[in-house]
Amino acid sequence: MLVKEYVSVGMFDDAIDALFQLKRRGFVPRIMSCNFLMNSLIEHGKVDMALAIYEHLKVSGLNPNDYTYGILLKALCRKGNFEEARDVFREMVEVGVHPNAFTCSTYIEGLCSHKRSDLGYEALRAFVAAKWPIDTFAYTAVIHGFCSEMKLKEAVEVLFDMVNEWVAPDVYIYGALIHAYCKARNLLQALALHKDMVSKGIKTNFVILSSILQRMFEMGMVSEAVDQFKEFRESGIFLDKVLYNIVVDALCKLGKLEEAVEMLNEMEGRQTTFRMLLNCMMK
């Protein structure tokens, strides 16, 4: 309890001292307290301190559990020490600790965040083949990684793998893919993915719709952007003020001011968009 209180106010040196005072007094620290302290240190950028605590725990004879190893993997991946991270899995097997979804996902996410999504994908497939627990986050990390590297063919391949493994993709996975295809100016594929997402009962959001409409607008497809907005509206998808701003701006550029006014009447809290319309009419 004292460890958590020190951590909550950023007194990490005192938290470490409180933890190991227990050892000096003949008490064994709880592994949950050690895990909490290590993870907090990592989240505050004190990765080397977290690694030092882990080494001290081993010397003290305290047995790490699966979450301890997951936190250790997080620290090593933050430093880019992927060879050492691989050795952690070997150590886990040797001491009889089975990897959980957190340890697997942490390693995969670490690789992908360092633009090593190809290796992250290899690790994902190896873990699946070994029947280790894999959750949605592991697939999300690889798809986001490939999308950030603009390796869209590989990202879609991971999506297919998810379906084959009966892991349901969510709005964040589809959102990453749609945004990447919009960035690549492949709007047909972006719209196809959006349609597939909605058909699976996954609710879209304004971030995804903004990516599609804004890219159309930037590509000079102003009329198409307006038509697409109307299609979204007619399908019953919730459209917020940001999306209305985009389409009102598009209608102004097309000279369809009356239609732009009609859009204004559909929208609540229209002050921002109204100023946009006035600026457009004054040009």
C-alpha positions as CSV (number, residue, x, y, z in Angstrom):
1,M,0.0,0.0,0.0
2,L,2.8,2.4,0.9
3,V,4.5,1.6,-2.5
4,K,1.3,2.8,-4.4
5,E,1.1,5.9,-2.3
6,Y,4.6,6.9,-3.1
7,V,4.2,6.1,-6.8
8,S,1.0,8.2,-7.0
9,V,3.0,11.3,-6.0
10,G,6.0,10.4,-8.2
11,M,8.3,9.5,-5.3
12,F,9.8,6.5,-7.0
13,D,13.0,6.3,-5.0
14,D,10.9,6.2,-1.8
15,A,8.7,3.6,-3.4
16,I,11.7,1.4,-4.2
17,D,13.1,1.8,-0.7
18,A,9.7,0.9,0.9
19,L,9.5,-2.2,-1.2
20,F,12.9,-3.5,-0.3
21,Q,12.7,-2.5,3.3
22,L,10.4,-5.5,3.6
23,K,13.1,-7.8,2.4
24,R,15.6,-6.4,4.8
25,R,13.2,-7.0,7.7
26,G,12.7,-10.6,6.7
27,F,9.4,-10.2,4.8
28,V,9.0,-11.2,1.1
29,P,7.5,-8.4,-1.0
30,R,4.3,-9.3,-2.8
31,I,4.9,-9.9,-6.5
32,M,1.8,-7.7,-7.3
33,S,3.5,-4.7,-5.6
34,C,6.7,-5.4,-7.6
35,N,4.7,-5.6,-10.8
36,F,2.9,-2.3,-10.1
37,L,6.1,-0.5,-9.3
38,M,7.9,-1.8,-12.4
39,N,5.1,-0.9,-14.7
40,S,4.7,2.6,-13.2
41,L,8.4,3.2,-13.7
42,I,8.2,2.2,-17.3
43,E,5.2,4.4,-17.9
44,H,7.1,7.4,-16.4
45,G,10.1,6.7,-18.7
46,K,12.2,5.1,-16.0
47,V,12.9,1.9,-17.9
48,D,16.4,1.3,-16.6
49,M,15.1,1.5,-13.0
50,A,12.4,-1.0,-13.8
51,L,15.0,-3.4,-15.3
52,A,17.2,-3.0,-12.2
53,I,14.3,-3.9,-9.9
54,Y,13.7,-7.0,-11.9
55,E,17.3,-8.1,-11.6
56,H,17.1,-7.4,-7.8
57,L,14.0,-9.6,-7.5
58,K,15.7,-12.5,-9.2
59,V,18.7,-12.2,-6.8
60,S,16.3,-12.0,-3.9
61,G,14.7,-15.3,-4.8
62,L,11.2,-13.8,-5.7
63,N,9.5,-15.8,-8.5
64,P,8.2,-13.6,-11.3
65,N,4.7,-14.4,-12.6
66,D,3.4,-14.1,-16.2
67,Y,2.6,-10.4,-15.7
68,T,6.1,-9.7,-14.3
69,Y,7.5,-11.2,-17.5
70,G,5.0,-9.1,-19.6
71,I,6.2,-5.9,-17.9
72,L,9.8,-7.0,-18.4
73,L,9.1,-7.5,-22.1
74,K,7.5,-4.0,-22.2
75,A,10.7,-2.5,-20.7
76,L,13.0,-4.3,-23.1
77,C,10.9,-3.5,-26.1
78,R,10.8,0.2,-25.1
79,K,14.6,0.1,-25.3
80,G,14.6,-1.8,-28.6
81,N,16.3,-4.8,-27.0
82,F,14.4,-7.4,-29.0
83,E,17.0,-10.2,-28.8
84,E,16.8,-10.0,-25.0
85,A,13.0,-9.9,-25.2
86,R,13.1,-13.2,-27.1
87,D,15.2,-14.7,-24.4
88,V,12.5,-13.8,-21.9
89,F,10.1,-16.3,-23.6
90,R,12.8,-18.9,-23.3
91,E,13.3,-18.2,-19.6
92,M,9.5,-18.4,-19.1
93,V,9.4,-21.9,-20.6
94,E,12.4,-23.0,-18.5
95,V,10.8,-21.9,-15.2
96,G,7.3,-23.2,-16.1
97,V,5.5,-19.9,-16.5
98,H,3.2,-20.0,-19.5
99,P,2.9,-16.8,-21.6
100,N,-0.4,-15.1,-21.5
101,A,-2.1,-12.7,-24.0
102,F,-0.5,-9.7,-22.3
103,T,3.1,-11.1,-22.7
104,C,2.5,-12.0,-26.3
105,S,0.8,-8.8,-27.3
106,T,3.4,-6.7,-25.5
107,Y,6.2,-8.2,-27.5
108,I,4.4,-7.9,-30.8
109,E,3.4,-4.3,-30.1
110,G,7.0,-3.5,-29.2
111,L,8.2,-4.8,-32.5
112,C,5.5,-2.9,-34.5
113,S,6.1,0.4,-32.7
114,H,9.7,0.2,-33.8
115,K,8.7,-0.2,-37.4
116,R,9.4,-3.9,-37.3
117,S,5.9,-5.0,-38.2
118,D,7.2,-7.8,-40.4
119,L,8.8,-9.4,-37.4
120,G,5.7,-8.6,-35.3
121,Y,3.7,-10.5,-37.9
122,E,6.1,-13.4,-37.8
123,A,5.9,-13.5,-34.0
124,L,2.1,-13.4,-34.2
125,R,1.9,-16.4,-36.5
126,A,4.4,-18.3,-34.4
127,F,2.4,-17.7,-31.3
128,V,-0.8,-18.8,-33.0
129,A,0.9,-21.9,-34.3
130,A,2.1,-22.7,-30.8
131,K,-1.4,-22.3,-29.4
132,W,-0.4,-19.5,-27.1
133,P,-3.2,-17.1,-26.1
134,I,-3.6,-14.2,-28.6
135,D,-6.1,-11.4,-28.2
136,T,-7.5,-8.7,-30.5
137,F,-4.8,-6.3,-29.3
138,A,-2.0,-8.4,-30.9
139,Y,-3.7,-8.3,-34.3
140,T,-4.5,-4.6,-33.8
141,A,-0.8,-3.8,-33.1
142,V,0.3,-5.6,-36.3
143,I,-2.3,-4.0,-38.5
144,H,-1.6,-0.5,-37.1
145,G,2.1,-1.2,-37.6
146,F,1.7,-2.2,-41.3
147,C,-0.6,0.8,-41.9
148,S,1.9,3.2,-40.4
149,E,4.5,1.7,-42.7
150,M,2.0,1.9,-45.6
151,K,2.3,-1.9,-46.2
152,L,-1.4,-2.2,-46.9
153,K,-1.4,-5.6,-48.6
154,E,0.2,-7.1,-45.5
155,A,-2.3,-5.3,-43.2
156,V,-5.3,-6.7,-45.1
157,E,-3.6,-10.2,-44.9
158,V,-3.6,-9.9,-41.1
159,L,-7.3,-8.9,-41.2
160,F,-8.0,-12.1,-43.1
161,D,-5.9,-14.1,-40.6
162,M,-8.1,-12.7,-37.8
163,V,-11.3,-13.9,-39.5
164,N,-9.8,-17.3,-40.1
165,E,-8.8,-17.5,-36.4
166,W,-12.3,-16.4,-35.3
167,V,-11.0,-13.2,-33.8
168,A,-13.5,-10.4,-34.4
169,P,-12.0,-7.2,-35.8
170,D,-13.2,-4.0,-34.2
171,V,-13.8,-0.4,-35.3
172,Y,-10.2,0.5,-34.4
173,I,-8.8,-2.1,-36.8
174,Y,-11.1,-1.0,-39.6
175,G,-10.4,2.6,-38.9
176,A,-6.6,2.1,-39.2
177,L,-7.1,0.4,-42.5
178,I,-9.5,2.9,-43.9
179,H,-7.4,5.8,-42.9
180,A,-4.3,4.2,-44.5
181,Y,-6.2,3.6,-47.8
182,C,-7.4,7.1,-47.8
183,K,-3.9,8.3,-47.3
184,A,-2.8,6.1,-50.2
185,R,-5.6,7.8,-52.2
186,N,-7.3,4.4,-52.8
187,L,-10.9,5.5,-51.9
188,L,-12.5,2.5,-53.6
189,Q,-10.8,0.1,-51.1
190,A,-11.4,2.5,-48.2
191,L,-15.2,2.6,-49.0
192,A,-15.2,-1.2,-49.5
193,L,-13.7,-1.7,-46.1
194,H,-16.2,0.7,-44.6
195,K,-19.1,-1.2,-46.2
196,D,-17.7,-4.5,-44.9
197,M,-17.3,-3.0,-41.4
198,V,-20.9,-1.7,-41.2
199,S,-22.3,-5.0,-42.7
200,K,-20.7,-6.8,-39.7
201,G,-22.7,-4.6,-37.3
202,I,-19.6,-2.5,-36.3
203,K,-20.6,1.1,-35.8
204,T,-18.6,3.6,-37.7
205,N,-17.5,6.9,-36.2
206,F,-16.8,10.5,-37.2
207,V,-13.0,9.9,-37.4
208,I,-13.4,7.3,-40.1
209,L,-16.0,9.3,-42.0
210,S,-13.9,12.4,-41.8
211,S,-10.9,10.5,-43.3
212,I,-13.0,9.5,-46.3
213,L,-14.8,12.8,-46.9
214,Q,-11.7,14.9,-46.3
215,R,-9.6,12.8,-48.7
216,M,-12.3,13.1,-51.3
217,F,-12.3,16.9,-50.8
218,E,-8.5,17.1,-51.0
219,M,-8.4,15.0,-54.2
220,G,-10.8,17.5,-55.9
221,M,-13.8,15.1,-55.7
222,V,-15.9,17.8,-54.2
223,S,-19.2,16.7,-55.7
224,E,-18.5,13.0,-54.8
225,A,-17.8,14.0,-51.2
226,V,-21.2,15.7,-51.0
227,D,-22.9,12.6,-52.6
228,Q,-21.0,10.3,-50.2
229,F,-22.1,12.4,-47.2
230,K,-25.7,12.1,-48.3
231,E,-25.3,8.4,-48.7
232,F,-24.0,8.2,-45.1
233,R,-26.9,10.3,-43.9
234,E,-29.5,8.3,-45.7
235,S,-28.1,5.1,-44.2
236,G,-28.8,6.4,-40.7
237,I,-25.2,6.9,-39.7
238,F,-24.8,9.6,-37.0
239,L,-23.1,12.6,-38.5
240,D,-21.5,15.2,-36.3
241,K,-20.7,18.9,-36.7
242,V,-17.2,18.2,-38.1
243,L,-18.7,16.2,-41.0
244,Y,-21.3,18.9,-41.6
245,N,-18.5,21.5,-41.7
246,I,-16.8,19.5,-44.5
247,V,-19.9,19.1,-46.6
248,V,-21.0,22.7,-46.2
249,D,-17.5,23.9,-47.3
250,A,-17.8,21.5,-50.3
251,L,-21.3,22.9,-51.2
252,C,-19.9,26.4,-51.0
253,K,-17.1,25.6,-53.4
254,L,-19.7,24.1,-55.8
255,G,-21.7,27.3,-55.5
256,K,-24.7,25.5,-54.1
257,L,-25.4,28.0,-51.3
258,E,-29.1,27.1,-51.0
259,E,-28.3,23.5,-50.4
260,A,-25.6,24.6,-47.9
261,V,-28.3,26.5,-46.0
262,E,-30.4,23.4,-45.9
263,M,-27.5,21.5,-44.4
264,L,-27.2,24.1,-41.7
265,N,-30.9,23.6,-40.8
266,E,-30.2,19.9,-40.1
267,M,-27.4,20.6,-37.7
268,E,-27.5,21.5,-34.1
269,G,-25.0,23.9,-32.6
270,R,-24.3,25.4,-36.0
271,Q,-22.4,28.6,-35.0
272,T,-19.0,27.4,-36.4
273,T,-20.4,26.2,-39.7
274,F,-22.5,29.4,-40.1
275,R,-19.4,31.5,-39.8
276,M,-17.8,29.3,-42.5
277,L,-20.8,29.9,-44.8
278,L,-20.6,33.7,-44.3
279,N,-16.9,33.7,-45.1
280,C,-17.7,31.7,-48.3
281,M,-20.4,34.1,-49.4
282,M,-18.2,37.2,-48.8
283,K,-15.4,35.9,-51.1
